């Protein structure tokens, strides 16, 4: 018997580990941002700082080591439950979290997790996002609608973070909250596969609606991704941009009625990105 996969099982069933996550203090703080209209990002960050300090003071190394991973598991889970148009507070929380400074009272130093400074270097963010990114195959016809909707919202958050984060284009390293290169897989699935799955078109739209400005800036700056040793890496080009725009217009003719609005928004975002000053970044 194949292993249970909630993403392809009918009806969709929330895995127990996600249900258990709702009891984490990290989840409760982040979830209030979207569940309580009067909640503020400032209050959430202050509460989060107190939580982090309490875990340091508890001197429970295992609990402290899990804290960053729990944090980003919870952030992404809340994002998956939150419509992509209503994630502003989650973006502001993530950007603000990186500015939260904590000090270990026993050492007087900023603590690290997996060698990364907490929260300056956002330990656990990258691999937690990668785990979720690889979980869904939007081209698989067996993937249930609930899982696809959660994935769209998750990608929207990654796109929003990529756009909001300040990038130093003179530095070849990709910063913690810039996931814009991950969009390339979505564009391949939406614009190179014939015929594309409607879910693939929708995920491509998430990147172009919420991160067109970052993608265009990557092109203008000739940004290189994945350059390691003898591997020259990959550069986003204006030809790619043109291909994405043409791809949107092409799939608009065949996509589901409910997706046409997203395609139109993506086209508008691309058009606007070329007119605006370059998004957060420096050279």
N, C-alpha and C positions, 0 to 999 in steps of 0.2 A: 504494500500500500504506500503511495507517495506521501511525503510529509504534508501536514496541514498548512495551507497557504490562505490566510484570510483575504488576500487581495483577489483571489479567483474562486472563493467559496461562496455559494449562494445559500441562504442570504448572507450578506456581509456580517461578520461577527468580530467585535472588538477583541483583540488578544488580551489575555488576563494581565500581562505585564503592563499594558497601557492603562487598563482599568486601575491597577495598583498605583500607577504613577500619579493619579489624581490625589493621593494622600501625601505626596511629597510637599514639603513647605515651599520648594521652588515653584511647583506647579500652582499652588494656591496664590502666590504673589503675582505671578505672570497672568494667570487666568482672570484675576480681578480686573486687570486692565481692559479686557474686552467685555467682561460681564457686568461691570459696574460703571455706568456713564460718568459718574463724578470722580472716578479714580484718576490719579495723576501719575505720570511717569516719574516725577520727582519723588513722590511718596514711595513708589515701588522701589526705586533705586536706593533710597535711604533704608527701607526695610530689608532690602537684599544685602546691603552692606552690613547691617546688624546680624543677619543670618550667617554670613560668611565669617564674621568675627567670632560669633558664638561657636561655630564649628572648629575654628582654630583653638579657642580657649578650652573646648571640650577635650582636646588632646586625644581625640579618637582618629587616628591616622586613616583608617579605612573609610570612615564617614566623610572625612575631609577630602580624601582622594576621589571619592565618587561625586563630590559636590559640582565640579564643572560639567561632568558628563550628565548628571541629573538636570543641571540648569538648561543645557541645550536640547536635551531630549524633551524637556517640558516646553521650552520655547517653540520648538518645531511642532509638538503635538497641539499646542494652543493655536498655532498658525494654521494647521491643517483643519481645525474646526472653525476657523474665522474666514469669512468671505474675503477674497483678495482685495476688495475695495475698502475694507474696514481694518486694515492692519497698521495704520499709522502709528499707534501707540506702541505696537510691538517693535517696529523699526526704531523708534526713538529710544525705547528701552535698551535694545541691543547696542545702539551707538553710545548711549549713556553709560552702559555697563562697562565698556572698555575704559572709561575715564574714572571708574570707581577705584580708589586706592585703599588697600588694606595692608596692615603691618602685623607681623607675628610679634606679640608682646614679649615673648620669651627670647627672641633673637634680635628684635628691632629691625628686621629685614622684611621685604616684600616676599611673601611665600611663592613657591613655584609648584606647578603640577606638570608632570611629564617634561620637566625642564623649561616650561614656559611660565612667565610671570603672570600672576593672578591679579587683576583681570586684564592687565595691559596687553598681553599677547593672546588673550582669549583661548586658554587651553581647552582642548576637547571639541572646540567648535568645528574645526575642519573635518575630523574623522566622523563626528556625529552626523554632520550634514551629508558626507559622502555615503554613509550607511543608508540613510533615508533615500538619497538620490538613486541608489542602485536597486532599491526595493521594488520599484514599479517598472513594468514594460508597457508603455502606452500603446505599443503596436500589437499587444496580445489581446485578441478578441475576447478572451476569457476573463479579463480583468473587470471586476464589478464596478458599476458606476460610482458607488460610494468611495471606493479606493481611488478612482481617477479624480474625483472632485477634491479629495484630501490632498492628492499629489499636486493638482493645479494650485491650490492655496499655498502649499509648501514652496513650490517653485516661485510663486509670486513674492513670497518673503525673501527668498534668495536674490531675486532680481531687484527688489526694493533696497535691500542692504547693499548690493553692488553699486547701485546708483547713489545712495546716500553717503557712502564711505569716501573719505578723502584719499586719493591715490597720488603717490609721488611717481610720476612717469619716468623720472631719471633713475629709478631703482628697479632692477630687473625682477626683484622678488615680488610675488603676488601677496598683497596683504590679506589678513585673516578674513575680512568680511567682503572680499571681492570674489564673487563666484561667476563673473560674466563669461569666462571661457567655457563654462559648463553649458552655455546656451548652444554651443556648436552641435552637440548631440541632438538637441531638440530641432534645430534647423535642418539637419540631415534627415531626421525621421519625418518631418513635415513637408519638406520641399524636394527631397530626392527620391523618396519612396513613391511608387505609383501603383494604385491610388493610395494616398496617405490616409491613415486612420484619422477620424475626426478628433480623437483624443490627442493625437500628435499635433494637429493644427492648433488646438487649444493651448497646449503647453508651450508651443513656439510663441503664441500670442502673449503669454504671460511675460516672457523675456522682453518682447518688443514693446509691450504696453508700459512696463515698469522700469526698463533699463535701456531703452533706445539711446538715451543721452550718454550713458557709460559706453555702450557699444560703439557709438559714433566717435567718442573721444579716443577709444582704443585705436580706431582706424586712423584718425588724424595724427596721433602721436606715434604711429607705427609700433605699437606695443607688441612685444614678443612674449609668448606663453610657452612654457615647457622647455626652455633652453637649458640643457644639461650636457656638460662635457662636449662631445662631438655632435650632439643633436642640436641643430640650429633653432629648433622650436617652430612655433606656428604664429603667423601674423594675420590678424584680421585685415581684409582689404576692402577697398571701395567696390571692387567687382563682387565680393561676397555680399556687401550691403545691397547692391543692385539686385543680386540674385534673390535675396530675402524679400525685397520689395516686390519683385516680379512673382515670386512664389506665393506671396499673400494674395495678389490679384488673381492668380491662377486658381488657387484652392477656394477662393471666395465663390467661384462658379459652381463648385460641387460639394462644399461642406454643408453640414446640417444647418437648418434655419437658425437654431439657437446659437450657433457659432459665428454667424455673419457679423453680429455686433462686435464681437471680440476682434475679428479680422479688421473691421473698419477702425476700431480704436488703435490697433497696432499700426495700421497705415498712417493714421493721423499722428501718432507718437513719433514715427520715423521721420515724417515730414517736419514736425516741430523740432526734433533733435538737430537737424541740419541748420536751423535758423538761429538757435540759441547759442549763447557763449558756451564754451566747453564746460562740461560738468566738473564738479569738485576734483581738483587735481593740480599738480604743479610740475614743472620741469627743472 
